[in-house]
């Protein structure tokens, strides 16, 4: 885009963009820089990276003022204009490598240091890889490393993918070279007679582990580039990027995701506590300050035209959490219990209850310092939350009202977490209405998409009429809920 050329608006350019790029590719012509820019921005949005139209235009203007021949400069400029959170950077990096690859095609002759990479034996290739890893070589700063990665993918990565089809795979490259098994030999060369088990070994092991991970990432990036050349960038982009942690569906989270979610949950717990405390302060005025009111009335002949109230004492609200722990929302319950653990530090009193078809208090499992996964394991083994193993919201609410009615009071915020699927059992609305009426606030977070509410055995709308229900499928929607209740 030449300097001074007006930047067109995003929407008309985006209309039919994928079809136009596909037509250009089929004709064998190059894809224009503008088409690459529009496709890249659209792919970022599809991957959950928020890019506003204004930010997209800023990035387009950036293209006219930087040296487009320097790929890392282009990467840094795009990151500066489009990426706002560290959690979004991995997805940005993957998509940038797809839309602005280092090379197009398979390159020229693959030979380095007198070694023909196409014909060399695997032991020789492993030795070459070990030397590159010991030298801290990387794809961005070492052309030899980048060439080695491309050659290894070309040699070992093309595998059958079905009847009459070939595709590219990173696991076959890593299986052939087994970079993890090079660690012992590399450590021996790195330490060179130094004492094992000390700080020097720990530092060297960490560095080499990072270098091996960098090689594996480079192989994955090269595989994605080759698939994109054959199948189209748009197609591989939709499958190559893992959604940011704040967009991961609670019903599909894994144990590996929980550690990342912890960092997201604690700030949200603080915001939720402050929101509920603000609603408490503003919900009712303080008690009448009789002296100030009488003193102010002297100026109006003793008529108290203006009343004064005493300031409310700051307080941390109390919270009661009712969490569905049935199999249908087991992954969601892991997150909700993680949220409950985080909330304990923000509220003066938190009581947590779990249920399937009966209910039990689980606060005792989430003591300060306890590991969340250990607490969940103990809860499933020790808590009395299931009689027949099928969800029964109505019976659980009835049991809660009988056993723990004192848990809900005028200072309490009641939070229900579950999909409202009752297995066609009675919802017991009068009991739910009584509990919600006794609490200062009552909210329901449902991990299912709103389109699935009221399908099958879902009683979402029935409960929504009593307790306001919010779709909460990921951290981003939880943040929206916290903002909405302000």
N, C-alpha and C positions, 0 to 999 in steps of 0.2 A: 504494500500500500504506500504510494509515494507521499512524501510530506506535503501537508496542505490539502490533501484530498478529503472531502467531507466523508465522515463515517456514516454509513447507512444505518437505519434503525434495525433492531434485532429481529422483530417479528416477520417482516416481509422476506428477509434473507432466510430465516429459519423455515419458512413454509416450503415444503417439498424438498428440503435440503438433502435428506438421505437418498431420495430418488435421483436427484441431480448428480450427487457424488457417485452413486452407483453407476449411472449412465456414463459418466466421464471415465470411471475405471474400466468399464466394459469396452469403451472405445480405445483404451490404451493411452489416454491423455493424462497429463499431470493434474492433480487437484490443486486449485488455487489456494493461496494463503488465506484469503477471506473464508473460503469454504472450510478449510482446516480450523480456523478460529471459531467459526459458528458451530461446527461439529464438536469441537473440544468443549466449548461452554455448555452445549446441550448435554454432553456426556457427563460433565461434572454435576449438573443439576439432577440428572437421572440417577447418579450414584449417591445422592444425598448431600452434596456440597452446596450450600446456599450461595448462589451467585445472582445478584440483582441485575436488572437491565442496565442501571447506571454503572455497575462494576464491569459488566461485559463491554460497555462502550469505552470505559477507561482503559481496559486491556487492549481493545482494538486501536485506540490512539497510541498506546505504548508501542505498538508495532512500527509506528512511523518514526520513532525517535531513538531506537536502539539498533545495534549492529546485529542484523538477522543471521549473519554468518557465524556468530558465536552462540552455540546451542545452550551452554550453561547460563549465559546472560539472558537468553530468552526464557529459560526455565525460572530463573530468579525473578525476572520481571513479571511473569505470569503469577508466580506464587505471591509476590508482593501485592498484586492487585486483586487476586481472587480468593486466596486462602486466608481465613480469619482465625481458625482454631487448629492446634497441633493435631487433634484427632482426625482432621480432614486431610492432612499432608500425605499419608500413605496412598490414599485413593487418587489424589492429585498426581503423585509421582507415576503411578501405574498408567493413568490415562495420558499424561504428557508423553511418556515413552511410546505409547501407541500412536498418538496423533502427530508427534514430531520425532520419528525414529532417527537413530544415529546413521544408519545406512538403509538403503532399499536394495533388496536382492541378496544374493549369496556371497558377494564379494569376489575377489580375485584369488590367485594361488595362495594356499594356506601353508606357509613355511616360515619358520622363525628359528634362530639360533642353529641353523643347519639341519633342522628337524622338519620333515614333511609330516604335517599334522594329519594328513589323510591316510598315510601308510604306516605311521609309527605304531609300535606295539603299545598296548595299554600300560605296561609298567613304565615305559618311557614317558608316556603322557602324564601318569601320576607323579613322576618325579618333576616334570615341568610344572605341574600344578602346585606341588609343594614349594618349589622355588618362588613362584609368583605369590603364594600366600605368605611366605616368610618375608618377602619384600614389600608387604602391604600394598600390593598392586590392586587397582580397582578399575571398573569400567569407565569412570569419568576422567581419570588422570593418567591412565597407562594404555596406550594403543595396543601393546602386546597382549595385555590381559583381555581387552575387548576382542581382539582377533582370535585368541585362544578360545574364548567362550563361544564365538560364532562358529569356529571350526568344530568344536565338540558337539554343539547342537546339530550342525549339518551332518556329522558322522554318526552320532548315536541317537539323535532325537526323533528321526523319522521312522514311525512304527505303524503297523496295520491298525486301523481303527474300525474295522468292520469288513463286511463282504466287499472286496474290490476297492476299499478306501484306505488312504494313508493320511496320517496327521502327525503333528508334532507333540512330543511329550517331554517334560523335564525329568520325570522320574527315571526314564531309561538312561539319560545322561548321567544323573547322579548315581545310579546303580552301577554303571560301567566304571566310573572313576572313584566312587566311594570316598569322597573327601574327608568324611569323619574318621576314617581309619588311618589317615595320615598324621593324626595328632601326636602319637607317641614319637614317631620319627622326627617330626618338626620340633617338638619340645626338646628332644635330645640335641639337635643341632643348634637350637636357640640358646639353651643353657650352657652347652659346651663345657661340661665338667663341673658346673656350679652345683651346689647342694640342692637336692630335690626336696620338695615339700615346703619351701620357704616362700617369702614374698615374691621373689623373682619368678618362681614357677607360676604363682597365681596370676601375676601380671601378664606373663607370656601366654598362659592358657586362655586368659580372657581376650587378649588381642587376637590370637589365632582363631578362637571360636567366632569372634566378630568377622574375621576375614573369610572363614568358611561360610558363614551366613551370607556375607556379601556375594560370594561366588554363587551360592544357590539362588539368591535373588536375581543375579545377572543372568543365570541360565533361564529362570522363569520369564524374565523380561524378553529375552531373545526368542523363546518359544512363542510368547504372545505376539511378538512382532511378525514372525513368520506365518502364524495362523491368520493374523490380520491381513497380510499380503494376499493370502489365498481366499479368505472368506469375507473380507471387508472389516474395516475398523469398527463400525457400529455394532456388528454382531458380537465380536469378541469383547468389546468394551462393556456390554451389558452383563457379561458373565465373569469378567476378570476382576472386578473391584468388589471387595467386601464392603458392605455398608458401614459408615462410621458408627462408633459405639453408641451414639445417641439415637441411631436409627435402627438398631438391632431389635427385632421383634422379641418381646418378652417370652412368647410361647416357644421360641426357638433358641433361646440362649443356652450356652454350654458352660461347663465349669471354667473353661479358659476365659470366657467372657466376663465372669463374675468379678475377677480382680480389676478389670478395666472399668466395670460398672461402679465399683466402690468409689473410684475417684469422681465419677459423675454424680453419685447419689448424695454424698455429704454436703456439697454446696446447695443442692436442692432441698435437703432436709432443713438447713438453716433458713432458706427462703420460705419454706412452707411454715415453719414455726413463727417467723416474723409476720407473715401474712395473717395467720390465725390470731396472733397476739394483737395485731392492728385492728382486725375486725372486732376483737373483744373490747379494745379500748374505745372504738368509735361506735360500737353497737348500742351502748347505754351510757348516759351521762353519769357523772359522779353524784354523790349525795349533796344535798343543798348545804351551802355554806351560809348559815343564818347571819352571822356577824357581818360578813361582807355585803350581804344583800340589804341589811338594815342600814349600814353605813352609806351605801350607794343611794338608798331611798331618801336620805336627808336633802339631797339636792332637788327632789321633786315633791317636796312637801310631805314626805313620809309615805308616798305611794311607791311600792316596789315595781317600777316599770321594767327593771332589768334584774334578773335573778342570777346569782353566782353559785357555782357548784365547786366542790372540792376536787382537786385533781385526783384521778384514779391512780392507785398504786401500780407501778409496773409489775407484771407477773408473767410467768411462763405458763402457757396453757397446758391442760392435761389432754391426753390422747388415749383413745381406745381403738385398737385395730382388730378387725375380724377378717381372717385370711382363709380363703378357700384353699385347702391342701389336697384336693382330689387329683386323680391321675390326669384328668383332662387339662388341668392348668398347673401341672407339677413344676414346669420350668418357670412359670409366672410366680408361683409361690416362693421359689428361691429368691427371685428379685424382691418380692414384697417383704420377705423376712430380712433381707439385706437392708431395705429401706427402714423397716422397723428398728433394726439395730442402730442405724444412723440417727433416727429420730430420738432415741433414748437420751442422747446428749443435748438435745435442743428443748425438750419439754420437761416440766417439773415432775411429771408422772406419766409413764407410758405403761399400759397394760396390753399385752398381745394375746390373741386367742386364735386358734386354728380349728378348722372343722372339715369334716366330710359329710357324715350324716348325724354326728353329734359333735359337741364342742368341748374344748379343754383349754385352760390357760397355759400358755407356753412362755410367759415372761421369764420364768426361772432358767430357761435354756440360753437366754441371750444376755448373760451377765457381762459387764465391761471386761474386755480383753479376750472374750471367747471367740473362737474361730467360727465364722458363719456356717461353713460346710459341716463342721463337727456338731454345731447346734442343730442343724437341720437333721442330721443323722440321729442324734439323740431324740429329737422330737418325734420322728417317725417310729422309733422303737419304744418310747416310753409314754408318749401322750395318748390320752384316750379320746381319739377324734373320729373313730370309725367303728360302726357295728356291722354293717353289711357291705361296706366298700363302695356304695353308690351315693352320689351327692343328694342331700336332702336339706335344702336351705331352710325350709319351714321348721322342721324339727330342730335344727341347729339354733335358729333364732329363739324358739320356745325354750330350749334348754338353757340358753344364755340368759334369758329373762328370768328363769326360775333360780339359777345358781348364782348369777353375777349381776343382779339388778343394781346393786350399789356401785358398780363400776362406772355407770353413766349418770352424770349429774349436770347442773347448770354451768360448770366450768369445763365440761368435757367436749372435745371434738371427736366425733365418731367417724371412722374411716372403714368402709367395707371394700374388700378387694376380692373380686371373683367374677366368673362369667355368667352368673345368674341362671345356670342350667340346672333345673330342679328334678330331673328324671320324672317329670309329670306328677310330682308330689305337691300337696297344697302349699302355697307360698306363705300362709299365715300373716297376711298383711296387717291385721290389727296389732299384732305383737311388734312388727317392724315400725308401724306408725307410733306406737307408744315409746319405743326406744329412741326413735328420731326426735320425738317431741320432748323427751327428757334431756337431750343433749343440747349444747349451745349451737353446734353446727353438726351436720351429717352429710357425708359425701360417699359416693360409690364409684370406684374405678373398675372398668370392665376391659379386660385385655383382648376381647374379640373385636373385629371390625364392626362398625355400626351396621353395615349391610347384613350381617349375620344375626343381629338381634331379632328376637321373636321368631326365629326359625327353629323347627324341631321342638325340643323341650325348654327353649329359652323363655324366661319370664322377665326379660329385661325391661320392657315398657311397663309392666305391672309394678315392678319395684321402683322404676324411675318416677312413677307418679307419687311415690312416698319419699324416696331419697334421691336427690338429683344424681343422675348417673352420667359419667364421662368416659368416652373411649380413651383408653390409656394403653397403647400397644408398645411404646418405647419411651426412652428418656425424654425425647423432644416433646412428645405429647404430655408427659408428666410436667414438664416445665410450662407448657401452655396452660395446663390445668391450674398450676400455682398462680400464674398471672391472671387467669380468669376469675379466681375467687377473691381477688383483691377488692 
